[in-house]
Amino acid sequence: MPQFDTLIFDLGAVLIDWNPRYLYRQLFVTEDALEHFLSEICTSHWNEQQDAGRSFEEATTTLTAQFPQYTYEISVYYGRWKEMLSGPIKETVEIL
């Protein structure tokens, strides 16, 4: 097993280009609907609560109870997270 002497965490768009819009542009018909969803429903604050330790299951259950009309869109936030990635941020990776 390889030994590591350094571990780097990317907590959102530091080394890897992460943006939920990459996924949600596929799901919403208009940019206004997409922006409403990300600013009023699946907000940065909501996502940060999971970064702080709340489970994805609890977060999803709580939010879908509050916004049942967006059950599918909320449920794919963590189920399709890979579609929120675009690739490495070249300038940051070069610093390493």
N, CA, C and O atoms as a printed pandas DataFrame, in Angstrom:
     atom_number atom_name residue_name chain_id  residue_number  x_coord  y_coord  z_coord
0              1         N          MET        A               1    0.843   -1.168    0.000
1              2        CA          MET        A               1    0.000    0.000    0.000
2              3         C          MET        A               1    0.898    1.244    0.000
3              4         O          MET        A               1    1.850    1.319    0.777
4              5         N          PRO        A               2    0.599    2.218   -0.868
5              6        CA          PRO        A               2    1.435    3.422   -0.914
6              7         C          PRO        A               2    1.293    4.245    0.367
7              8         O          PRO        A               2    0.231    4.271    0.988
8              9         N          GLN        A               3    2.353    4.899    0.740
9             10        CA          GLN        A               3    2.351    5.784    1.902
10            11         C          GLN        A               3    2.223    7.228    1.416
11            12         O          GLN        A               3    2.866    7.630    0.446
12            13         N          PHE        A               4    1.396    7.985    2.096
13            14        CA          PHE        A               4    1.202    9.385    1.742
14            15         C          PHE        A               4    1.758   10.267    2.851
15            16         O          PHE        A               4    1.607    9.962    4.034
16            17         N          ASP        A               5    2.402   11.359    2.461
17            18        CA          ASP        A               5    2.876   12.301    3.467
18            19         C          ASP        A               5    2.096   13.608    3.437
19            20         O          ASP        A               5    2.303   14.482    4.278
20            21         N          THR        A               6    1.190   13.736    2.456
21            22        CA          THR        A               6    0.390   14.950    2.323
22            23         C          THR        A               6   -1.020   14.581    1.881
23            24         O          THR        A               6   -1.210   13.704    1.039
24            25         N          LEU        A               7   -1.989   15.249    2.451
25            26        CA          LEU        A               7   -3.385   15.066    2.076
26            27         C          LEU        A               7   -3.971   16.449    1.836
27            28         O          LEU        A               7   -3.832   17.344    2.670
28            29         N          ILE        A               8   -4.625   16.621    0.698
29            30        CA          ILE        A               8   -5.190   17.916    0.338
30            31         C          ILE        A               8   -6.698   17.762    0.197
31            32         O          ILE        A               8   -7.175   16.876   -0.511
32            33         N          PHE        A               9   -7.444   18.628    0.874
33            34        CA          PHE        A               9   -8.896   18.650    0.763
34            35         C          PHE        A               9   -9.301   19.815   -0.125
35            36         O          PHE        A               9   -8.781   20.922    0.009
36            37         N          ASP        A              10  -10.228   19.557   -1.027
37            38        CA          ASP        A              10  -10.812   20.604   -1.854
38            39         C          ASP        A              10  -12.251   20.758   -1.395
39            40         O          ASP        A              10  -13.093   19.912   -1.695
40            41         N          LEU        A              11  -12.539   21.825   -0.674
41            42        CA          LEU        A              11  -13.879   22.035   -0.145
42            43         C          LEU        A              11  -14.709   22.927   -1.063
43            44         O          LEU        A              11  -15.461   23.784   -0.599
44            45         N          GLY        A              12  -14.569   22.722   -2.337
45            46        CA          GLY        A              12  -15.417   23.412   -3.289
46            47         C          GLY        A              12  -14.700   24.415   -4.152
47            48         O          GLY        A              12  -14.446   25.545   -3.734
48            49         N          ALA        A              13  -14.373   23.997   -5.366
49            50        CA          ALA        A              13  -13.852   24.882   -6.407
50            51         C          ALA        A              13  -12.498   25.491   -6.061
51            52         O          ALA        A              13  -12.249   26.666   -6.329
52            53         N          VAL        A              14  -11.630   24.686   -5.465
53            54        CA          VAL        A              14  -10.256   25.118   -5.219
54            55         C          VAL        A              14   -9.332   24.439   -6.229
55            56         O          VAL        A              14   -8.593   25.109   -6.950
56            57         N          LEU        A              15   -9.378   23.134   -6.274
57            58        CA          LEU        A              15   -8.579   22.368   -7.234
58            59         C          LEU        A              15   -9.420   21.857   -8.397
59            60         O          LEU        A              15   -8.928   21.708   -9.516
60            61         N          ILE        A              16  -10.679   21.593   -8.122
61            62        CA          ILE        A              16  -11.583   21.048   -9.139
62            63         C          ILE        A              16  -12.729   22.030   -9.339
63            64         O          ILE        A              16  -13.325   22.512   -8.376
64            65         N          ASP        A              17  -13.027   22.317  -10.594
65            66        CA          ASP        A              17  -14.121   23.226  -10.932
66            67         C          ASP        A              17  -15.443   22.545  -10.607
67            68         O          ASP        A              17  -15.886   21.652  -11.330
68            69         N          TRP        A              18  -16.068   22.972   -9.516
69            70        CA          TRP        A              18  -17.342   22.427   -9.059
70            71         C          TRP        A              18  -18.383   23.526   -9.108
71            72         O          TRP        A              18  -18.170   24.620   -8.585
72            73         N          ASN        A              19  -19.509   23.234   -9.738
73            74        CA          ASN        A              19  -20.588   24.205   -9.801
74            75         C          ASN        A              19  -21.886   23.445  -10.032
75            76         O          ASN        A              19  -22.008   22.745  -11.037
76            77         N          PRO        A              20  -22.862   23.560   -9.130
77            78        CA          PRO        A              20  -24.118   22.838   -9.324
78            79         C          PRO        A              20  -24.861   23.237  -10.596
79            80         O          PRO        A              20  -25.728   22.497  -11.060
80            81         N          ARG        A              21  -24.540   24.373  -11.153
81            82        CA          ARG        A              21  -25.200   24.803  -12.393
82            83         C          ARG        A              21  -24.910   23.844  -13.552
83            84         O          ARG        A              21  -25.733   23.700  -14.456
84            85         N          TYR        A              22  -23.751   23.193  -13.528
85            86        CA          TYR        A              22  -23.440   22.235  -14.592
86            87         C          TYR        A              22  -24.499   21.142  -14.656
87            88         O          TYR        A              22  -24.887   20.724  -15.747
88            89         N          LEU        A              23  -24.967   20.679  -13.519
89            90        CA          LEU        A              23  -26.033   19.670  -13.474
90            91         C          LEU        A              23  -27.390   20.298  -13.736
91            92         O          LEU        A              23  -28.142   19.815  -14.583
92            93         N          TYR        A              24  -27.712   21.361  -13.024
93            94        CA          TYR        A              24  -29.076   21.887  -13.057
94            95         C          TYR        A              24  -29.439   22.577  -14.360
95            96         O          TYR        A              24  -30.624   22.782  -14.624
96            97         N          ARG        A              25  -28.478   22.938  -15.174
97            98        CA          ARG        A              25  -28.817   23.462  -16.507
98            99         C          ARG        A              25  -29.483   22.383  -17.357
99           100         O          ARG        A              25  -30.204   22.684  -18.308
100          101         N          GLN        A              26  -29.235   21.131  -17.006
101          102        CA          GLN        A              26  -29.875   20.018  -17.712
102          103         C          GLN        A              26  -31.314   19.802  -17.241
103          104         O          GLN        A              26  -32.105   19.176  -17.947
104          105         N          LEU        A              27  -31.658   20.308  -16.068
105          106        CA          LEU        A              27  -32.952   20.013  -15.458
106          107         C          LEU        A              27  -33.952   21.155  -15.515
107          108         O          LEU        A              27  -35.160   20.918  -15.488
108          109         N          PHE        A              28  -33.474   22.385  -15.593
109          110        CA          PHE        A              28  -34.373   23.537  -15.616
110          111         C          PHE        A              28  -34.432   24.122  -17.020
111          112         O          PHE        A              28  -33.428   24.179  -17.730
112          113         N          VAL        A              29  -35.615   24.549  -17.402
113          114        CA          VAL        A              29  -35.837   25.076  -18.748
114          115         C          VAL        A              29  -35.234   26.468  -18.901
115          116         O          VAL        A              29  -34.680   26.797  -19.950
116          117         N          THR        A              30  -35.342   27.284  -17.855
117          118        CA          THR        A              30  -34.829   28.650  -17.950
118          119         C          THR        A              30  -33.734   28.897  -16.912
119          120         O          THR        A              30  -33.669   28.238  -15.874
120          121         N          GLU        A              31  -32.892   29.852  -17.224
121          122        CA          GLU        A              31  -31.835   30.259  -16.292
122          123         C          GLU        A              31  -32.442   30.878  -15.032
123          124         O          GLU        A              31  -31.906   30.710  -13.936
124          125         N          ASP        A              32  -33.555   31.590  -15.188
125          126        CA          ASP        A              32  -34.224   32.182  -14.021
126          127         C          ASP        A              32  -34.708   31.106  -13.054
127          128         O          ASP        A              32  -34.556   31.252  -11.841
128          129         N          ALA        A              33  -35.287   30.031  -13.576
129          130        CA          ALA        A              33  -35.753   28.934  -12.718
130          131         C          ALA        A              33  -34.578   28.269  -12.009
131          132         O          ALA        A              33  -34.663   27.932  -10.828
132          133         N          LEU        A              34  -33.490   28.086  -12.736
133          134        CA          LEU        A              34  -32.281   27.504  -12.151
134          135         C          LEU        A              34  -31.741   28.387  -11.034
135          136         O          LEU        A              34  -31.435   27.891   -9.950
136          137         N          GLU        A              35  -31.622   29.670  -11.280
137          138        CA          GLU        A              35  -31.089   30.591  -10.273
138          139         C          GLU        A              35  -32.007   30.682   -9.059
139          140         O          GLU        A              35  -31.530   30.783   -7.929
140          141         N          HIS        A              36  -33.311   30.647   -9.282
141          142        CA          HIS        A              36  -34.257   30.634   -8.158
142          143         C          HIS        A              36  -34.027   29.394   -7.303
143          144         O          HIS        A              36  -33.970   29.489   -6.077
144          145         N          PHE        A              37  -33.897   28.258   -7.925
145          146        CA          PHE        A              37  -33.687   27.006   -7.201
146          147         C          PHE        A              37  -32.415   27.062   -6.357
147          148         O          PHE        A              37  -32.432   26.669   -5.191
148          149         N          LEU        A              38  -31.325   27.542   -6.929
149          150        CA          LEU        A              38  -30.052   27.563   -6.201
150          151         C          LEU        A              38  -29.959   28.701   -5.181
151          152         O          LEU        A              38  -29.184   28.605   -4.229
152          153         N          SER        A              39  -30.719   29.754   -5.358
153          154        CA          SER        A              39  -30.653   30.855   -4.391
154          155         C          SER        A              39  -31.710   30.752   -3.297
155          156         O          SER        A              39  -31.547   31.335   -2.225
156          157         N          GLU        A              40  -32.799   30.011   -3.558
157          158        CA          GLU        A              40  -33.897   29.943   -2.594
158          159         C          GLU        A              40  -34.152   28.551   -2.021
159          160         O          GLU        A              40  -34.780   28.431   -0.969
160          161         N          ILE        A              41  -33.682   27.503   -2.682
161          162        CA          ILE        A              41  -34.006   26.145   -2.232
162          163         C          ILE        A              41  -32.731   25.387   -1.887
163          164         O          ILE        A              41  -32.431   25.210   -0.706
164          165         N          CYS        A              42  -31.993   24.946   -2.856
165          166        CA          CYS        A              42  -30.703   24.273   -2.600
166          167         C          CYS        A              42  -29.621   25.345   -2.530
167          168         O          CYS        A              42  -28.830   25.519   -3.458
168          169         N          THR        A              43  -29.607   26.044   -1.426
169          170        CA          THR        A              43  -28.723   27.198   -1.269
170          171         C          THR        A              43  -27.316   26.781   -0.845
171          172         O          THR        A              43  -27.084   25.641   -0.442
172          173         N          SER        A              44  -26.398   27.712   -0.942
173          174        CA          SER        A              44  -25.036   27.464   -0.448
174          175         C          SER        A              44  -25.059   27.152    1.041
175          176         O          SER        A              44  -24.335   26.273    1.508
176          177         N          HIS        A              45  -25.893   27.874    1.787
177          178        CA          HIS        A              45  -25.998   27.628    3.230
178          179         C          HIS        A              45  -26.454   26.194    3.506
179          180         O          HIS        A              45  -25.915   25.527    4.389
180          181         N          TRP        A              46  -27.438   25.726    2.756
181          182        CA          TRP        A              46  -27.927   24.348    2.915
182          183         C          TRP        A              46  -26.795   23.357    2.645
183          184         O          TRP        A              46  -26.612   22.412    3.412
184          185         N          ASN        A              47  -26.050   23.553    1.589
185          186        CA          ASN        A              47  -24.939   22.663    1.253
186          187         C          ASN        A              47  -23.844   22.705    2.321
187          188         O          ASN        A              47  -23.262   21.672    2.652
188          189         N          GLU        A              48  -23.567   23.869    2.850
189          190        CA          GLU        A              48  -22.536   24.007    3.884
190          191         C          GLU        A              48  -22.900   23.245    5.157
191          192         O          GLU        A              48  -22.015   22.810    5.893
192          193         N          GLN        A              49  -24.190   23.083    5.417
193          194        CA          GLN        A              49  -24.607   22.307    6.590
194          195         C          GLN        A              49  -24.181   20.844    6.458
195          196         O          GLN        A              49  -23.874   20.198    7.459
196          197         N          GLN        A              50  -24.162   20.328    5.253
197          198        CA          GLN        A              50  -23.674   18.964    5.041
198          199         C          GLN        A              50  -22.149   18.926    5.174
199          200         O          GLN        A              50  -21.597   17.962    5.704
200          201         N          ASP        A              51  -21.476   19.960    4.700
201          202        CA          ASP        A              51  -20.023   20.043    4.894
202          203         C          ASP        A              51  -19.683   20.038    6.384
203          204         O          ASP        A              51  -18.621   19.559    6.783
204          205         N          ALA        A              52  -20.588   20.572    7.199
205          206        CA          ALA        A              52  -20.374   20.647    8.647
206          207         C          ALA        A              52  -20.756   19.356    9.367
207          208         O          ALA        A              52  -20.567   19.247   10.579
208          209         N          GLY        A              53  -21.293   18.376    8.636
209          210        CA          GLY        A              53  -21.544   17.084    9.264
210          211         C          GLY        A              53  -22.948   16.529    9.169
211          212         O          GLY        A              53  -23.165   15.364    9.502
212          213         N          ARG        A              54  -23.913   17.325    8.725
213          214        CA          ARG        A              54  -25.265   16.780    8.594
214          215         C          ARG        A              54  -25.283   15.772    7.455
215          216         O          ARG        A              54  -24.643   15.987    6.426
216          217         N          SER        A              55  -26.004   14.685    7.628
217          218        CA          SER        A              55  -26.033   13.640    6.599
218          219         C          SER        A              55  -26.795   14.114    5.366
219          220         O          SER        A              55  -27.705   14.938    5.453
220          221         N          PHE        A              56  -26.401   13.573    4.217
221          222        CA          PHE        A              56  -27.097   13.886    2.965
222          223         C          PHE        A              56  -28.554   13.462    3.061
223          224         O          PHE        A              56  -29.445   14.160    2.577
224          225         N          GLU        A              57  -28.793   12.316    3.688
225          226        CA          GLU        A              57  -30.163   11.808    3.823
226          227         C          GLU        A              57  -31.027   12.774    4.630
227          228         O          GLU        A              57  -32.139   13.106    4.217
228          229         N          GLU        A              58  -30.527   13.222    5.767
229          230        CA          GLU        A              58  -31.292   14.169    6.587
230          231         C          GLU        A              58  -31.531   15.474    5.833
231          232         O          GLU        A              58  -32.637   16.013    5.855
232          233         N          ALA        A              59  -30.506   15.974    5.175
233          234        CA          ALA        A              59  -30.623   17.230    4.432
234          235         C          ALA        A              59  -31.668   17.120    3.327
235          236         O          ALA        A              59  -32.494   18.015    3.149
236          237         N          THR        A              60  -31.622   16.026    2.596
237          238        CA          THR        A              60  -32.557   15.820    1.491
238          239         C          THR        A              60  -33.978   15.655    2.007
239          240         O          THR        A              60  -34.908   16.246    1.459
240          241         N          THR        A              61  -34.152   14.866    3.044
241          242        CA          THR        A              61  -35.483   14.642    3.624
242          243         C          THR        A              61  -36.082   15.943    4.141
243          244         O          THR        A              61  -37.255   16.230    3.905
244          245         N          THR        A              62  -35.282   16.721    4.839
245          246        CA          THR        A              62  -35.757   17.988    5.397
246          247         C          THR        A              62  -36.175   18.953    4.296
247          248         O          THR        A              62  -37.232   19.578    4.380
248          249         N          LEU        A              63  -35.350   19.073    3.270
249          250        CA          LEU        A              63  -35.632   20.041    2.209
250          251         C          LEU        A              63  -36.791   19.599    1.322
251          252         O          LEU        A              63  -37.590   20.434    0.899
252          253         N          THR        A              64  -36.897   18.313    1.036
253          254        CA          THR        A              64  -38.023   17.856    0.209
254          255         C          THR        A              64  -39.345   17.987    0.959
255          256         O          THR        A              64  -40.387   18.181    0.334
256          257         N          ALA        A              65  -39.321   17.884    2.281
257          258        CA          ALA        A              65  -40.543   18.112    3.063
258          259         C          ALA        A              65  -40.968   19.576    2.974
259          260         O          ALA        A              65  -42.159   19.887    2.956
260          261         N          GLN        A              66  -39.994   20.459    2.919
261          262        CA          GLN        A              66  -40.273   21.891    2.839
262          263         C          GLN        A              66  -40.674   22.324    1.426
263          264         O          GLN        A              66  -41.490   23.231    1.259
264          265         N          PHE        A              67  -40.096   21.672    0.408
265          266        CA          PHE        A              67  -40.347   22.026   -0.993
266          267         C          PHE        A              67  -40.687   20.770   -1.794
267          268         O          PHE        A              67  -39.894   20.353   -2.638
268          269         N          PRO        A              68  -41.843   20.159   -1.551
269          270        CA          PRO        A              68  -42.161   18.888   -2.221
270          271         C          PRO        A              68  -42.242   18.999   -3.744
271          272         O          PRO        A              68  -42.057   18.004   -4.445
272          273         N          GLN        A              69  -42.512   20.178   -4.254
273          274        CA          GLN        A              69  -42.584   20.365   -5.706
274          275         C          GLN        A              69  -41.211   20.225   -6.364
275          276         O          GLN        A              69  -41.120   20.100   -7.585
276          277         N          TYR        A              70  -40.148   20.244   -5.564
277          278        CA          TYR        A              70  -38.789   20.093   -6.073
278          279         C          TYR        A              70  -38.128   18.803   -5.585
279          280         O          TYR        A              70  -36.902   18.724   -5.506
280          281         N          THR        A              71  -38.929   17.804   -5.263
281          282        CA          THR        A              71  -38.375   16.563   -4.702
282          283         C          THR        A              71  -37.295   15.970   -5.599
283          284         O          THR        A              71  -36.218   15.623   -5.115
284          285         N          TYR        A              72  -37.560   15.849   -6.885
285          286        CA          TYR        A              72  -36.567   15.247   -7.779
286          287         C          TYR        A              72  -35.300   16.103   -7.842
287          288         O          TYR        A              72  -34.191   15.585   -7.709
288          289         N          GLU        A              73  -35.463   17.387   -8.041
289          290        CA          GLU        A              73  -34.313   18.278   -8.188
290          291         C          GLU        A              73  -33.447   18.288   -6.927
291          292         O          GLU        A              73  -32.219   18.328   -7.016
292          293         N          ILE        A              74  -34.076   18.253   -5.766
293          294        CA          ILE        A              74  -33.325   18.209   -4.506
294          295         C          ILE        A              74  -32.612   16.871   -4.371
295          296         O          ILE        A              74  -31.449   16.819   -3.973
296          297         N          SER        A              75  -33.308   15.795   -4.701
297          298        CA          SER        A              75  -32.738   14.457   -4.491
298          299         C          SER        A              75  -31.516   14.184   -5.360
299          300         O          SER        A              75  -30.673   13.369   -4.984
300          301         N          VAL        A              76  -31.398   14.834   -6.495
301          302        CA          VAL        A              76  -30.236   14.579   -7.356
302          303         C          VAL        A              76  -29.019   15.424   -6.983
303          304         O          VAL        A              76  -27.941   15.227   -7.542
304          305         N          TYR        A              77  -29.176   16.355   -6.053
305          306        CA          TYR        A              77  -28.048   17.205   -5.659
306          307         C          TYR        A              77  -26.860   16.361   -5.230
307          308         O          TYR        A              77  -25.728   16.645   -5.624
308          309         N          TYR        A              78  -27.092   15.348   -4.446
309          310        CA          TYR        A              78  -26.004   14.467   -4.020
310          311         C          TYR        A              78  -25.952   13.187   -4.838
311          312         O          TYR        A              78  -24.895   12.563   -4.926
312          313         N          GLY        A              79  -27.051   12.784   -5.430
313          314        CA          GLY        A              79  -27.055   11.571   -6.242
314          315         C          GLY        A              79  -26.331   11.712   -7.572
315          316         O          GLY        A              79  -25.829   10.729   -8.117
316          317         N          ARG        A              80  -26.278   12.935   -8.096
317          318        CA          ARG        A              80  -25.627   13.172   -9.389
318          319         C          ARG        A              80  -24.516   14.215   -9.265
319          320         O          ARG        A              80  -24.266   14.976  -10.200
320          321         N          TRP        A              81  -23.857   14.248   -8.115
321          322        CA          TRP        A              81  -22.854   15.280   -7.838
322          323         C          TRP        A              81  -21.704   15.287   -8.831
323          324         O          TRP        A              81  -21.096   16.332   -9.061
324          325         N          LYS        A              82  -21.396   14.142   -9.423
325          326        CA          LYS        A              82  -20.276   14.110  -10.374
326          327         C          LYS        A              82  -20.540   15.000  -11.585
327          328         O          LYS        A              82  -19.603   15.475  -12.228
328          329         N          GLU        A              83  -21.818   15.226  -11.893
329          330        CA          GLU        A              83  -22.170   16.088  -13.019
330          331         C          GLU        A              83  -21.979   17.567  -12.692
331          332         O          GLU        A              83  -22.156   18.422  -13.560
332          333         N          MET        A              84  -21.622   17.871  -11.453
333          334        CA          MET        A              84  -21.325   19.243  -11.043
334          335         C          MET        A              84  -19.841   19.571  -11.202
335          336         O          MET        A              84  -19.416   20.693  -10.926
336          337         N          LEU        A              85  -19.064   18.600  -11.642
337          338        CA          LEU        A              85  -17.619   18.776  -11.804
338          339         C          LEU        A              85  -17.276   19.008  -13.266
339          340         O          LEU        A              85  -17.834   18.371  -14.159
340          341         N          SER        A              86  -16.350   19.930  -13.496
341          342        CA          SER        A              86  -15.939   20.219  -14.864
342          343         C          SER        A              86  -14.493   19.831  -15.139
343          344         O          SER        A              86  -14.102   19.700  -16.299
344          345         N          GLY        A              87  -13.702   19.647  -14.103
345          346        CA          GLY        A              87  -12.299   19.293  -14.280
346          347         C          GLY        A              87  -11.415   20.116  -13.372
347          348         O          GLY        A              87  -11.903   20.948  -12.606
348          349         N          PRO        A              88  -10.108   19.887  -13.455
349          350        CA          PRO        A              88   -9.186   20.613  -12.576
350          351         C          PRO        A              88   -9.121   22.099  -12.924
351          352         O          PRO        A              88   -9.290   22.490  -14.079
352          353         N          ILE        A              89   -8.876   22.910  -11.910
353          354        CA          ILE        A              89   -8.617   24.334  -12.107
354          355         C          ILE        A              89   -7.109   24.466  -12.317
355          356         O          ILE        A              89   -6.324   24.395  -11.371
356          357         N          LYS        A              90   -6.734   24.655  -13.549
357          358        CA          LYS        A              90   -5.335   24.574  -13.968
358          359         C          LYS        A              90   -4.405   25.449  -13.125
359          360         O          LYS        A              90   -3.349   24.994  -12.683
360          361         N          GLU        A              91   -4.797   26.690  -12.906
361          362        CA          GLU        A              91   -3.921   27.627  -12.196
362          363         C          GLU        A              91   -3.654   27.175  -10.756
363          364         O          GLU        A              91   -2.539   27.324  -10.255
364          365         N          THR        A              92   -4.651   26.635  -10.108
365          366        CA          THR        A              92   -4.475   26.173   -8.731
366          367         C          THR        A              92   -3.648   24.903   -8.685
367          368         O          THR        A              92   -2.773   24.760   -7.831
368          369         N          VAL        A              93   -3.914   23.990   -9.589
369          370        CA          VAL        A              93   -3.178   22.728   -9.622
370          371         C          VAL        A              93   -1.697   22.985   -9.881
371          372         O          VAL        A              93   -0.840   22.300   -9.323
372          373         N          GLU        A              94   -1.394   23.966  -10.721
373          374        CA          GLU        A              94    0.005   24.284  -11.024
374          375         C          GLU        A              94    0.780   24.732   -9.787
375          376         O          GLU        A              94    1.992   24.527   -9.717
376          377         N          ILE        A              95    0.113   25.331   -8.824
377          378        CA          ILE        A              95    0.770   25.780   -7.592
378          379         C          ILE        A              95    1.272   24.588   -6.789
379          380         O          ILE        A              95    2.294   24.678   -6.108
380          381         N          LEU        A              96    0.558   23.481   -6.867
381          382        CA          LEU        A              96    0.958   22.292   -6.117
382          383         C          LEU        A              96    2.265   21.762   -6.632
383          384         O          LEU        A              96    2.768   20.759   -6.124
